[in-house]
Amino acid sequence: MSELLPSTGQPGTNPGDTARPRRFRTLTLGCKVNQYETQYAQELLENAGWLAAGPEEPADLCLVNTCTVTHEADVKARNLIRRLHRQQPGGEIVVMGCYATRAPDEVGQLPGVSRVVTDKDSLAQDLQPWGVTDSLPGIRGFAGHQRAFVKVQDGCLLDCAYCIIPTVRPRFSSRPVDEIVSEVAGLVASGYREIVLGGIHLGHYGLDLSKGKPREQWSRLWHLLDRLEALPGEFRIRLSSLDAAEARESLLKALAANRRVVPHLHLCLQSGSDQVLTSMRRRYSAGRFLEQVAMARELLDQPAITTDLIVGYPGETEEDFEASCAVARQAGFAGMHLFAFSAREGTRAATLPDQVPAKVIHDRMRRAAEVEASLADAHRRSLAGRDLEVLVETADEARPGYVQGTACRGTRVSLRGLLPALRRKLVPVRAIAVEGDVVVGEPVAEAQHAFHQENQTVLGRMQTDRITLPVC
């Protein structure tokens, strides 16, 4: 851990200016787990009397949560920290996250860094010089988001050849069920209508809680989902991602029977070539992956299935790449996250022979993106005439008088309405058209009147507000 340069003055106040509360800013790189951990850090600071800085306000403290999944992620973190120091040379910078854990000395030498947090479990202790006195059982909100991400486990027991994450998150741990249920209940009470369950290896949730116990005392993912289903209130649950090897029939049936779980699965493929999958140390073949997809489609209601794909893994031939494209088409993915292979120092893949030239990777990424676009468009068009449950999140900038949100099946949907009336509501919508990368819908017949009335109420209030504004 780098040397700490402590703050002066009372926690939550600016030195020499006790009238002005001290302000902080958080910046996050990386995955949903990182976003959750940033929210947790933010609430620690708020409990200590700090206020979040507005977009144009200076911050006395910047907390940067880093990613290290690729070399480019490290570069982004370093550039961000240097830019923060240039913009506010008098502000303090605390750095946490996977890059901070992997290379604390390197991070600690960056300009303006006051502390490097190498163990997120000690975050409250590391923030004591800034007035934090106690840890928290969970989060109460999710700043800047209409959906709330909840981390349910940490660490990974696998040893995929390309992945550095088991090195920087080596301790596998699952949060107790009661703690998660309490946190979700609080988020629902605060108005969140979609809860996204996340983890470094979500499908392994509860292995440590269940070890050595009889089966009837286990606490696995499906048990957690059963407990969450029983909570009161209107909300739904989305799973962030699953390893394809864990999409077994028993889990898929549990998902199908749970009224809160949306029909959207993110199953990580990484490659459609058995040769490449073996080199990656993945736990399935391409054929087995397609069997899991077919089972998911049989047991769930027209699910959206999305995936991750790594392009240009060492030794990947043109035939291997074409195999990945063929599996993607056969699986009928609703979307793919495409990653150009980046050698990550400290992983086995970084030392493999037959590294694919950058020019070849660039060409394959272009072709994979074309496959992804075609599949995503086909998925959106397959929803025509279907009823979708849409979580309204933002105004639709391209369509005045419309709002946009995320459907139960993961796609973006636009519908007529006013954001103040519909934000963070679950709206039943019928898909009627596709325009670009957005499905256009309208409230289903039985809901149209209610939404019309709500929109009209808000519109009337807005008009009244304008009428009563003083004339300057």
PAZA-338628 format. One record per residue (C-alpha): residue in three letters; x, y, z. Coordinates in steps of 0.05 Angstrom, whole numbers, plus 5000, padded with zeros to 4 digits. Layout:
N
ALAXYZ
...
END
This chain:
472
MET500050005000
SER502650694983
GLU504351205035
LEU498251565062
LEU498052325058
PRO492652465110
SER487252995104
THR487153575153
GLY481153875189
GLN474853535211
PRO471752985168
GLY466653275121
THR469153985126
ASN474154375085
PRO480454575123
GLY479855305143
ASP472655345119
THR468154965166
ALA461955265133
ARG463054885068
PRO462154125069
ARG467753745036
ARG465953444969
PHE468052804934
ARG467552514865
THR467651774845
LEU469851514778
THR469150784757
LEU472450364704
GLY470349644691
CYS464649174708
LYS458149194746
VAL461648924808
ASN466249524806
GLN460249984799
TYR457149664861
GLU463549744901
THR463950474880
GLN456850594904
TYR458750264970
ALA464750724977
GLN460451324961
GLU455551155016
LEU461251065065
LEU463551775050
GLU456452055053
ASN455451745121
ALA461752105143
GLY458752775123
TRP461652855053
LEU457453114995
ALA457952874923
ALA460853414878
GLY456653654820
PRO459253614748
GLU462454304750
GLU464354324824
PRO471354204849
ALA472353594892
ASP476753544954
LEU477352794945
CYS476852364882
LEU475951614890
VAL477851224827
ASN475650494820
THR480050144768
CYS479749544722
THR485649124699
VAL482448614653
THR486648864595
HIS492949284586
GLU488449824556
ALA484449844622
ASP490850014659
VAL492550564610
LYS485550864618
ALA486350864694
ARG493151204692
ASN490751734643
LEU484551874685
ILE488651964749
ARG493652424715
ARG487952844685
LEU484552904753
HIS491053144784
ARG492153664729
GLN485053924737
GLN485253954813
PRO492453934837
GLY490254074909
GLY485253504912
GLU486852824941
ILE486152184901
VAL484551494929
VAL485250904881
MET481850234890
GLY479849654845
CYS483349104807
TYR489049514777
ALA490549794847
THR490849094874
ARG495148824818
ALA500349384816
PRO499849804880
ASP506850094876
GLU505850304804
VAL499150634821
GLY501950964884
GLN507251324843
LEU502151684800
PRO501452434814
GLY496452634867
VAL495151924894
SER494151954970
ARG492451234981
VAL492050574944
VAL486750094970
THR489249394954
ASP483849024993
LYS476649254983
ASP474548875045
SER478449395086
LEU475549985049
ALA472250295110
GLN478750245148
ASP482650545090
LEU477951135088
GLN478551285163
PRO483151885151
TRP477252195112
GLY472452095170
VAL469551415155
THR468451045221
ASP464050445205
SER462849955149
LEU455749865120
PRO451549235111
GLY449849435039
ILE447750004994
ARG441450424997
GLY441350684925
PHE445050704859
ALA447151404840
GLY446051584767
HIS442450934750
GLN435250724744
ARG437049994757
ALA440749764819
PHE446649274815
VAL447548824875
LYS454048434885
VAL452447754914
GLN459347424911
ASP466647564897
GLY472547174872
CYS473246614820
LEU475345894828
LEU476945784754
ASP483545854718
CYS481946104648
ALA488346214611
TYR486846924588
CYS484047204653
ILE487747594707
ILE481647674753
PRO482847054796
THR489647354813
VAL486848034835
ARG480547744867
PRO483247094895
ARG478547014955
PHE472046674937
SER466346904982
SER458746924978
ARG454647435017
PRO449647135066
VAL442647065037
ASP439347475092
GLU444148055080
ILE442548065005
VAL435048005017
SER435248595065
GLU439249015016
VAL434548854958
ALA428449005001
GLY431349685017
LEU432849844944
VAL425749644924
ALA422950084979
SER427150654951
GLY423750574884
TYR428350124844
ARG424349654799
GLU430049244770
ILE435448904811
VAL441348624773
LEU444948074811
GLY452348064797
GLY458747734818
ILE465547534792
HIS462746824783
LEU455346874795
GLY453846144779
HIS458245924837
TYR454346334888
GLY453545964953
LEU458945424943
ASP462445665005
LEU455945755044
SER453745045027
LYS460344665034
GLY459844085083
LYS452344175094
PRO446743705075
ARG443143895011
GLU437044155048
GLN441344675082
TRP444744935019
SER444545664998
ARG445745664923
LEU443646164870
TRP436745854861
HIS435445884936
LEU437246624937
LEU432546744879
ASP426946394916
ARG427946854976
LEU428047464932
GLU421747254896
ALA417947254962
LEU419547984976
PRO413648464971
GLY413449014919
GLU413649094844
PHE420548934818
ARG424248444773
ILE430948094775
ARG436248034720
LEU442447594725
SER448747934701
SER452147324670
LEU452946574677
ASP458346094656
ALA455245644603
ALA457245024643
GLU452645254699
ALA446345334655
ARG444044654675
GLU436844404670
SER435544474745
LEU437745204745
LEU433945374681
LYS427645064710
ALA428445484773
LEU429246114731
ALA423045934690
ALA418945834753
ASN421046484785
ARG416047044768
ARG421247584781
VAL426947334737
VAL426847644667
PRO427647184605
HIS434747434590
LEU441047014599
HIS448147234587
LEU452046594574
CYS459446694561
LEU461746334498
GLN468746654486
SER470046214425
GLY466245734380
SER472445314366
ASP473644704409
GLN481144774398
VAL481045484424
LEU476345324482
THR481144784505
SER487045264502
MET482845774541
ARG481445244594
ARG473945334587
ARG469544774614
TYR465144624554
SER465544484480
ALA461944884426
GLY457044314418
ARG455544294492
PHE454545054492
LEU449344994437
GLU445744444475
GLN445244914536
VAL442445464491
ALA437344984461
MET435244764531
ALA434545494553
ARG430145644493
GLU425845034509
LEU424845194583
LEU424445954582
ASP419446404546
GLN423046634482
PRO429146854521
ALA434247364497
ILE441047024500
THR447247464497
THR454547284502
ASP461947494504
LEU466647324447
ILE474247394446
VAL477047514377
GLY484347364360
TYR486146894417
PRO493246604408
GLY493146054356
GLU486246244329
THR486046064256
GLU481346314203
GLU477545654211
ASP477045764286
PHE474346464276
GLU469246224225
ALA467145684275
SER465746234326
CYS461446614276
ALA457745974258
VAL456245804331
ALA453846524342
ARG449046464284
GLN446645784308
ALA445546034378
GLY441746634352
PHE444747124401
ALA440847754416
GLY447448114425
MET454847984433
HIS460248354472
LEU466348314427
PHE473448344456
ALA479748374415
PHE484747924451
SER489748324492
ALA495647964523
ARG494948064598
GLU501648004635
GLY501147464688
THR496547004649
ARG498246374612
ALA495346634547
ALA500447204546
THR506046694538
LEU502846264485
PRO505946214415
ASP502346404351
GLN499947084375
VAL495047344322
PRO497447974285
ALA493848614304
LYS491748724232
VAL488348044229
ILE484948164296
HIS482348834271
ASP479448514208
ARG476147954247
MET473248444297
ARG470048814239
ARG467048174211
ALA464647944280
ALA461348624290
GLU457548514225
VAL455047844251
GLU453148154318
ALA449248714284
SER445448224240
LEU443647774299
ALA441548354343
ASP437048634288
ALA433947944278
HIS432547904352
ARG429248584354
ARG424848404295
SER422847744327
LEU419548134383
ALA414348454336
GLY407448374365
ARG410048124432
ASP408448434499
LEU414648674535
GLU415648954604
VAL419849584598
LEU423549944654
VAL423350684633
GLU430051024644
THR431151634599
ALA428052104550
ASP428851894478
GLU433052444449
ALA431652214377
ARG424052214386
PRO420952814421
GLY415252614466
TYR418051914475
VAL421851564531
GLN426650984527
GLY428050394572
THR430449674578
ALA425649104562
CYS425348464601
ARG428948134542
GLY434648644546
THR433349064484
ARG432249814483
VAL424950024474
SER422050714458
LEU414950904475
ARG410851534477
GLY410651864545
LEU413552384593
LEU419652204633
PRO417352514700
ALA411152074697
LEU414451424676
ARG421651434701
ARG423550784737
LYS416650484725
LEU415449794694
VAL410949914634
PRO407449354595
VAL408849514522
ARG407249174456
ALA412849184404
ILE410249484340
ALA416349674299
VAL423949694295
GLU427650334281
GLY435150254278
ASP437549924343
VAL431150084381
VAL424449734385
VAL418550214383
GLY412650014426
GLU406050254454
PRO402850104521
VAL398449484517
ALA390949634512
GLU389249504585
ALA394849984608
GLN393950544557
HIS388650924596
ALA392650914661
PHE398951164627
HIS395051694588
GLN392151954653
GLU398951964687
ASN402252314629
GLN396552824627
THR397152954702
VAL404653094696
LEU403653514633
GLY398353924669
ARG402954034728
MET408654254682
GLN404054744646
THR401555014712
ASP408655114736
ARG410255504673
ILE404155944682
THR405856124754
LEU413056294740
PRO414457024753
VAL415557454692
CYS422657744690
END
